[in-house]
């Protein structure tokens, strides 16, 4: 069934916005594991398993746009990171569904 509210040439796909908080000592723990973390993030983006990733510069939290089947899958992808194992992030991963607008036709 077609959604009458979505025009031709546009689709809305469900992705997940995932947020995770930094620990209080993240600024001192992060440097040792940052190369491994950034290499993994870049690989996941290249593989299409992440759309966007980054951390707020005040060390409050990090944010990810994740194409996944459900919130649990999206959260698991983020939990499986060296930042979690090294104590850079708190184990408070939050994943929420988000309707991402995607053009389906090329511009003229």
Phi and psi in radians as a Rosetta constraint file:
Dihedral C 1 N 2 CA 2 C 2 CIRCULARHARMONIC -1.633 0.35
Dihedral N 2 CA 2 C 2 N 3 CIRCULARHARMONIC 2.410 0.35
Dihedral C 2 N 3 CA 3 C 3 CIRCULARHARMONIC -1.422 0.35
Dihedral N 3 CA 3 C 3 N 4 CIRCULARHARMONIC 2.024 0.35
Dihedral C 3 N 4 CA 4 C 4 CIRCULARHARMONIC -1.098 0.35
Dihedral N 4 CA 4 C 4 N 5 CIRCULARHARMONIC -0.350 0.35
Dihedral C 4 N 5 CA 5 C 5 CIRCULARHARMONIC -1.462 0.35
Dihedral N 5 CA 5 C 5 N 6 CIRCULARHARMONIC -0.114 0.35
Dihedral C 5 N 6 CA 6 C 6 CIRCULARHARMONIC -1.873 0.35
Dihedral N 6 CA 6 C 6 N 7 CIRCULARHARMONIC 2.061 0.35
Dihedral C 6 N 7 CA 7 C 7 CIRCULARHARMONIC -1.254 0.35
Dihedral N 7 CA 7 C 7 N 8 CIRCULARHARMONIC 2.827 0.35
Dihedral C 7 N 8 CA 8 C 8 CIRCULARHARMONIC -0.996 0.35
Dihedral N 8 CA 8 C 8 N 9 CIRCULARHARMONIC 2.531 0.35
Dihedral C 8 N 9 CA 9 C 9 CIRCULARHARMONIC 1.503 0.35
Dihedral N 9 CA 9 C 9 N 10 CIRCULARHARMONIC 0.066 0.35
Dihedral C 9 N 10 CA 10 C 10 CIRCULARHARMONIC -2.377 0.35
Dihedral N 10 CA 10 C 10 N 11 CIRCULARHARMONIC 2.482 0.35
Dihedral C 10 N 11 CA 11 C 11 CIRCULARHARMONIC -2.338 0.35
Dihedral N 11 CA 11 C 11 N 12 CIRCULARHARMONIC 2.739 0.35
Dihedral C 11 N 12 CA 12 C 12 CIRCULARHARMONIC -2.074 0.35
Dihedral N 12 CA 12 C 12 N 13 CIRCULARHARMONIC 2.035 0.35
Dihedral C 12 N 13 CA 13 C 13 CIRCULARHARMONIC -1.869 0.35
Dihedral N 13 CA 13 C 13 N 14 CIRCULARHARMONIC 2.555 0.35
Dihedral C 13 N 14 CA 14 C 14 CIRCULARHARMONIC -1.521 0.35
Dihedral N 14 CA 14 C 14 N 15 CIRCULARHARMONIC 2.151 0.35
Dihedral C 14 N 15 CA 15 C 15 CIRCULARHARMONIC -2.176 0.35
Dihedral N 15 CA 15 C 15 N 16 CIRCULARHARMONIC -3.135 0.35
Dihedral C 15 N 16 CA 16 C 16 CIRCULARHARMONIC -2.143 0.35
Dihedral N 16 CA 16 C 16 N 17 CIRCULARHARMONIC 2.311 0.35
Dihedral C 16 N 17 CA 17 C 17 CIRCULARHARMONIC -1.611 0.35
Dihedral N 17 CA 17 C 17 N 18 CIRCULARHARMONIC 2.102 0.35
Dihedral C 17 N 18 CA 18 C 18 CIRCULARHARMONIC -2.004 0.35
Dihedral N 18 CA 18 C 18 N 19 CIRCULARHARMONIC 2.304 0.35
Dihedral C 18 N 19 CA 19 C 19 CIRCULARHARMONIC -2.228 0.35
Dihedral N 19 CA 19 C 19 N 20 CIRCULARHARMONIC 2.478 0.35
Dihedral C 19 N 20 CA 20 C 20 CIRCULARHARMONIC -2.461 0.35
Dihedral N 20 CA 20 C 20 N 21 CIRCULARHARMONIC 2.427 0.35
Dihedral C 20 N 21 CA 21 C 21 CIRCULARHARMONIC -1.491 0.35
Dihedral N 21 CA 21 C 21 N 22 CIRCULARHARMONIC 2.576 0.35
Dihedral C 21 N 22 CA 22 C 22 CIRCULARHARMONIC -1.399 0.35
Dihedral N 22 CA 22 C 22 N 23 CIRCULARHARMONIC 2.649 0.35
Dihedral C 22 N 23 CA 23 C 23 CIRCULARHARMONIC -1.369 0.35
Dihedral N 23 CA 23 C 23 N 24 CIRCULARHARMONIC 2.872 0.35
Dihedral C 23 N 24 CA 24 C 24 CIRCULARHARMONIC -1.075 0.35
Dihedral N 24 CA 24 C 24 N 25 CIRCULARHARMONIC -0.550 0.35
Dihedral C 24 N 25 CA 25 C 25 CIRCULARHARMONIC -1.739 0.35
Dihedral N 25 CA 25 C 25 N 26 CIRCULARHARMONIC 0.336 0.35
Dihedral C 25 N 26 CA 26 C 26 CIRCULARHARMONIC -0.973 0.35
Dihedral N 26 CA 26 C 26 N 27 CIRCULARHARMONIC -0.736 0.35
Dihedral C 26 N 27 CA 27 C 27 CIRCULARHARMONIC -1.020 0.35
Dihedral N 27 CA 27 C 27 N 28 CIRCULARHARMONIC -0.510 0.35
Dihedral C 27 N 28 CA 28 C 28 CIRCULARHARMONIC -1.587 0.35
Dihedral N 28 CA 28 C 28 N 29 CIRCULARHARMONIC -0.494 0.35
Dihedral C 28 N 29 CA 29 C 29 CIRCULARHARMONIC -1.463 0.35
Dihedral N 29 CA 29 C 29 N 30 CIRCULARHARMONIC -0.493 0.35
Dihedral C 29 N 30 CA 30 C 30 CIRCULARHARMONIC -1.120 0.35
Dihedral N 30 CA 30 C 30 N 31 CIRCULARHARMONIC -0.758 0.35
Dihedral C 30 N 31 CA 31 C 31 CIRCULARHARMONIC -0.944 0.35
Dihedral N 31 CA 31 C 31 N 32 CIRCULARHARMONIC -0.659 0.35
Dihedral C 31 N 32 CA 32 C 32 CIRCULARHARMONIC -1.165 0.35
Dihedral N 32 CA 32 C 32 N 33 CIRCULARHARMONIC -0.488 0.35
Dihedral C 32 N 33 CA 33 C 33 CIRCULARHARMONIC -2.023 0.35
Dihedral N 33 CA 33 C 33 N 34 CIRCULARHARMONIC 0.010 0.35
Dihedral C 33 N 34 CA 34 C 34 CIRCULARHARMONIC -1.057 0.35
Dihedral N 34 CA 34 C 34 N 35 CIRCULARHARMONIC -0.751 0.35
Dihedral C 34 N 35 CA 35 C 35 CIRCULARHARMONIC -1.010 0.35
Dihedral N 35 CA 35 C 35 N 36 CIRCULARHARMONIC -0.750 0.35
Dihedral C 35 N 36 CA 36 C 36 CIRCULARHARMONIC -1.114 0.35
Dihedral N 36 CA 36 C 36 N 37 CIRCULARHARMONIC -0.758 0.35
Dihedral C 36 N 37 CA 37 C 37 CIRCULARHARMONIC -1.068 0.35
Dihedral N 37 CA 37 C 37 N 38 CIRCULARHARMONIC -0.874 0.35
Dihedral C 37 N 38 CA 38 C 38 CIRCULARHARMONIC -1.155 0.35
Dihedral N 38 CA 38 C 38 N 39 CIRCULARHARMONIC -0.613 0.35
Dihedral C 38 N 39 CA 39 C 39 CIRCULARHARMONIC -1.088 0.35
Dihedral N 39 CA 39 C 39 N 40 CIRCULARHARMONIC -0.767 0.35
Dihedral C 39 N 40 CA 40 C 40 CIRCULARHARMONIC -1.130 0.35
Dihedral N 40 CA 40 C 40 N 41 CIRCULARHARMONIC -0.790 0.35
Dihedral C 40 N 41 CA 41 C 41 CIRCULARHARMONIC -1.054 0.35
Dihedral N 41 CA 41 C 41 N 42 CIRCULARHARMONIC -0.797 0.35
Dihedral C 41 N 42 CA 42 C 42 CIRCULARHARMONIC -1.061 0.35
Dihedral N 42 CA 42 C 42 N 43 CIRCULARHARMONIC -0.715 0.35
Dihedral C 42 N 43 CA 43 C 43 CIRCULARHARMONIC -1.120 0.35
Dihedral N 43 CA 43 C 43 N 44 CIRCULARHARMONIC -0.772 0.35
Dihedral C 43 N 44 CA 44 C 44 CIRCULARHARMONIC -1.101 0.35
Dihedral N 44 CA 44 C 44 N 45 CIRCULARHARMONIC -0.649 0.35
Dihedral C 44 N 45 CA 45 C 45 CIRCULARHARMONIC -1.143 0.35
Dihedral N 45 CA 45 C 45 N 46 CIRCULARHARMONIC -0.799 0.35
Dihedral C 45 N 46 CA 46 C 46 CIRCULARHARMONIC -1.046 0.35
Dihedral N 46 CA 46 C 46 N 47 CIRCULARHARMONIC -0.622 0.35
Dihedral C 46 N 47 CA 47 C 47 CIRCULARHARMONIC -1.410 0.35
Dihedral N 47 CA 47 C 47 N 48 CIRCULARHARMONIC -0.100 0.35
Dihedral C 47 N 48 CA 48 C 48 CIRCULARHARMONIC 1.395 0.35
Dihedral N 48 CA 48 C 48 N 49 CIRCULARHARMONIC 0.226 0.35
Dihedral C 48 N 49 CA 49 C 49 CIRCULARHARMONIC -1.564 0.35
Dihedral N 49 CA 49 C 49 N 50 CIRCULARHARMONIC -0.212 0.35
Dihedral C 49 N 50 CA 50 C 50 CIRCULARHARMONIC -2.341 0.35
Dihedral N 50 CA 50 C 50 N 51 CIRCULARHARMONIC 2.517 0.35
Dihedral C 50 N 51 CA 51 C 51 CIRCULARHARMONIC -1.687 0.35
Dihedral N 51 CA 51 C 51 N 52 CIRCULARHARMONIC -0.739 0.35
Dihedral C 51 N 52 CA 52 C 52 CIRCULARHARMONIC -2.652 0.35
Dihedral N 52 CA 52 C 52 N 53 CIRCULARHARMONIC 2.618 0.35
Dihedral C 52 N 53 CA 53 C 53 CIRCULARHARMONIC -2.697 0.35
Dihedral N 53 CA 53 C 53 N 54 CIRCULARHARMONIC 2.520 0.35
Dihedral C 53 N 54 CA 54 C 54 CIRCULARHARMONIC 3.077 0.35
Dihedral N 54 CA 54 C 54 N 55 CIRCULARHARMONIC 2.882 0.35
Dihedral C 54 N 55 CA 55 C 55 CIRCULARHARMONIC -2.021 0.35
Dihedral N 55 CA 55 C 55 N 56 CIRCULARHARMONIC 2.541 0.35
Dihedral C 55 N 56 CA 56 C 56 CIRCULARHARMONIC -1.191 0.35
Dihedral N 56 CA 56 C 56 N 57 CIRCULARHARMONIC 2.390 0.35
Dihedral C 56 N 57 CA 57 C 57 CIRCULARHARMONIC -1.244 0.35
Dihedral N 57 CA 57 C 57 N 58 CIRCULARHARMONIC -0.135 0.35
Dihedral C 57 N 58 CA 58 C 58 CIRCULARHARMONIC -1.579 0.35
Dihedral N 58 CA 58 C 58 N 59 CIRCULARHARMONIC 0.134 0.35
Dihedral C 58 N 59 CA 59 C 59 CIRCULARHARMONIC 1.041 0.35
Dihedral N 59 CA 59 C 59 N 60 CIRCULARHARMONIC 0.570 0.35
Dihedral C 59 N 60 CA 60 C 60 CIRCULARHARMONIC -1.467 0.35
Dihedral N 60 CA 60 C 60 N 61 CIRCULARHARMONIC -0.824 0.35
Dihedral C 60 N 61 CA 61 C 61 CIRCULARHARMONIC -2.859 0.35
Dihedral N 61 CA 61 C 61 N 62 CIRCULARHARMONIC 2.968 0.35
Dihedral C 61 N 62 CA 62 C 62 CIRCULARHARMONIC -2.041 0.35
Dihedral N 62 CA 62 C 62 N 63 CIRCULARHARMONIC 2.658 0.35
Dihedral C 62 N 63 CA 63 C 63 CIRCULARHARMONIC -2.281 0.35
Dihedral N 63 CA 63 C 63 N 64 CIRCULARHARMONIC 2.430 0.35
Dihedral C 63 N 64 CA 64 C 64 CIRCULARHARMONIC -2.364 0.35
Dihedral N 64 CA 64 C 64 N 65 CIRCULARHARMONIC 2.503 0.35
Dihedral C 64 N 65 CA 65 C 65 CIRCULARHARMONIC -1.874 0.35
Dihedral N 65 CA 65 C 65 N 66 CIRCULARHARMONIC 2.036 0.35
Dihedral C 65 N 66 CA 66 C 66 CIRCULARHARMONIC -2.182 0.35
Dihedral N 66 CA 66 C 66 N 67 CIRCULARHARMONIC 2.076 0.35
Dihedral C 66 N 67 CA 67 C 67 CIRCULARHARMONIC -1.369 0.35
Dihedral N 67 CA 67 C 67 N 68 CIRCULARHARMONIC 2.079 0.35
Dihedral C 67 N 68 CA 68 C 68 CIRCULARHARMONIC -2.655 0.35
Dihedral N 68 CA 68 C 68 N 69 CIRCULARHARMONIC 2.862 0.35
Dihedral C 68 N 69 CA 69 C 69 CIRCULARHARMONIC -1.229 0.35
Dihedral N 69 CA 69 C 69 N 70 CIRCULARHARMONIC -0.558 0.35
Dihedral C 69 N 70 CA 70 C 70 CIRCULARHARMONIC -2.810 0.35
Dihedral N 70 CA 70 C 70 N 71 CIRCULARHARMONIC 3.058 0.35
Dihedral C 70 N 71 CA 71 C 71 CIRCULARHARMONIC -1.100 0.35
Dihedral N 71 CA 71 C 71 N 72 CIRCULARHARMONIC -0.654 0.35
Dihedral C 71 N 72 CA 72 C 72 CIRCULARHARMONIC -1.099 0.35
Dihedral N 72 CA 72 C 72 N 73 CIRCULARHARMONIC -0.733 0.35
Dihedral C 72 N 73 CA 73 C 73 CIRCULARHARMONIC -1.132 0.35
Dihedral N 73 CA 73 C 73 N 74 CIRCULARHARMONIC -0.744 0.35
Dihedral C 73 N 74 CA 74 C 74 CIRCULARHARMONIC -1.103 0.35
Dihedral N 74 CA 74 C 74 N 75 CIRCULARHARMONIC -0.777 0.35
Dihedral C 74 N 75 CA 75 C 75 CIRCULARHARMONIC -1.132 0.35
Dihedral N 75 CA 75 C 75 N 76 CIRCULARHARMONIC -0.696 0.35
Dihedral C 75 N 76 CA 76 C 76 CIRCULARHARMONIC -1.086 0.35
Dihedral N 76 CA 76 C 76 N 77 CIRCULARHARMONIC -0.655 0.35
Dihedral C 76 N 77 CA 77 C 77 CIRCULARHARMONIC -1.063 0.35
Dihedral N 77 CA 77 C 77 N 78 CIRCULARHARMONIC -0.712 0.35
Dihedral C 77 N 78 CA 78 C 78 CIRCULARHARMONIC -1.314 0.35
Dihedral N 78 CA 78 C 78 N 79 CIRCULARHARMONIC -0.696 0.35
Dihedral C 78 N 79 CA 79 C 79 CIRCULARHARMONIC -1.095 0.35
Dihedral N 79 CA 79 C 79 N 80 CIRCULARHARMONIC -0.469 0.35
Dihedral C 79 N 80 CA 80 C 80 CIRCULARHARMONIC -1.517 0.35
Dihedral N 80 CA 80 C 80 N 81 CIRCULARHARMONIC 1.004 0.35
Dihedral C 80 N 81 CA 81 C 81 CIRCULARHARMONIC -2.337 0.35
Dihedral N 81 CA 81 C 81 N 82 CIRCULARHARMONIC 2.587 0.35
Dihedral C 81 N 82 CA 82 C 82 CIRCULARHARMONIC -1.026 0.35
Dihedral N 82 CA 82 C 82 N 83 CIRCULARHARMONIC -0.521 0.35
Dihedral C 82 N 83 CA 83 C 83 CIRCULARHARMONIC -1.096 0.35
Dihedral N 83 CA 83 C 83 N 84 CIRCULARHARMONIC -0.582 0.35
Dihedral C 83 N 84 CA 84 C 84 CIRCULARHARMONIC -1.250 0.35
Dihedral N 84 CA 84 C 84 N 85 CIRCULARHARMONIC -0.830 0.35
Dihedral C 84 N 85 CA 85 C 85 CIRCULARHARMONIC -1.134 0.35
Dihedral N 85 CA 85 C 85 N 86 CIRCULARHARMONIC -0.554 0.35
Dihedral C 85 N 86 CA 86 C 86 CIRCULARHARMONIC -1.568 0.35
Dihedral N 86 CA 86 C 86 N 87 CIRCULARHARMONIC -0.038 0.35
Dihedral C 86 N 87 CA 87 C 87 CIRCULARHARMONIC 1.400 0.35
Dihedral N 87 CA 87 C 87 N 88 CIRCULARHARMONIC 0.344 0.35
Dihedral C 87 N 88 CA 88 C 88 CIRCULARHARMONIC -1.349 0.35
Dihedral N 88 CA 88 C 88 N 89 CIRCULARHARMONIC -0.625 0.35
Dihedral C 88 N 89 CA 89 C 89 CIRCULARHARMONIC -1.894 0.35
Dihedral N 89 CA 89 C 89 N 90 CIRCULARHARMONIC 2.646 0.35
Dihedral C 89 N 90 CA 90 C 90 CIRCULARHARMONIC -1.387 0.35
Dihedral N 90 CA 90 C 90 N 91 CIRCULARHARMONIC 2.772 0.35
Dihedral C 90 N 91 CA 91 C 91 CIRCULARHARMONIC -1.574 0.35
Dihedral N 91 CA 91 C 91 N 92 CIRCULARHARMONIC 1.144 0.35
Dihedral C 91 N 92 CA 92 C 92 CIRCULARHARMONIC -2.259 0.35
Dihedral N 92 CA 92 C 92 N 93 CIRCULARHARMONIC 0.665 0.35
Dihedral C 92 N 93 CA 93 C 93 CIRCULARHARMONIC -1.024 0.35
Dihedral N 93 CA 93 C 93 N 94 CIRCULARHARMONIC 2.245 0.35
Dihedral C 93 N 94 CA 94 C 94 CIRCULARHARMONIC -2.133 0.35
Dihedral N 94 CA 94 C 94 N 95 CIRCULARHARMONIC 2.220 0.35
Dihedral C 94 N 95 CA 95 C 95 CIRCULARHARMONIC -2.168 0.35
Dihedral N 95 CA 95 C 95 N 96 CIRCULARHARMONIC 2.244 0.35
Dihedral C 95 N 96 CA 96 C 96 CIRCULARHARMONIC -2.270 0.35
Dihedral N 96 CA 96 C 96 N 97 CIRCULARHARMONIC 2.451 0.35
Dihedral C 96 N 97 CA 97 C 97 CIRCULARHARMONIC -1.197 0.35
Dihedral N 97 CA 97 C 97 N 98 CIRCULARHARMONIC 2.531 0.35
Dihedral C 97 N 98 CA 98 C 98 CIRCULARHARMONIC -2.444 0.35
Dihedral N 98 CA 98 C 98 N 99 CIRCULARHARMONIC 2.321 0.35
Dihedral C 98 N 99 CA 99 C 99 CIRCULARHARMONIC -1.522 0.35
Dihedral N 99 CA 99 C 99 N 100 CIRCULARHARMONIC 1.869 0.35
Dihedral C 99 N 100 CA 100 C 100 CIRCULARHARMONIC -1.648 0.35
Dihedral N 100 CA 100 C 100 N 101 CIRCULARHARMONIC 2.165 0.35
Dihedral C 100 N 101 CA 101 C 101 CIRCULARHARMONIC -1.423 0.35
Dihedral N 101 CA 101 C 101 N 102 CIRCULARHARMONIC 2.220 0.35
Dihedral C 101 N 102 CA 102 C 102 CIRCULARHARMONIC -2.286 0.35
Dihedral N 102 CA 102 C 102 N 103 CIRCULARHARMONIC 2.159 0.35
Dihedral C 102 N 103 CA 103 C 103 CIRCULARHARMONIC -1.232 0.35
Dihedral N 103 CA 103 C 103 N 104 CIRCULARHARMONIC 2.422 0.35
Dihedral C 103 N 104 CA 104 C 104 CIRCULARHARMONIC -1.902 0.35
Dihedral N 104 CA 104 C 104 N 105 CIRCULARHARMONIC -0.064 0.35
Dihedral C 104 N 105 CA 105 C 105 CIRCULARHARMONIC -2.107 0.35
Dihedral N 105 CA 105 C 105 N 106 CIRCULARHARMONIC 2.610 0.35
Dihedral C 105 N 106 CA 106 C 106 CIRCULARHARMONIC -1.286 0.35
Dihedral N 106 CA 106 C 106 N 107 CIRCULARHARMONIC 2.607 0.35
Dihedral C 106 N 107 CA 107 C 107 CIRCULARHARMONIC -1.284 0.35
Dihedral N 107 CA 107 C 107 N 108 CIRCULARHARMONIC 2.580 0.35
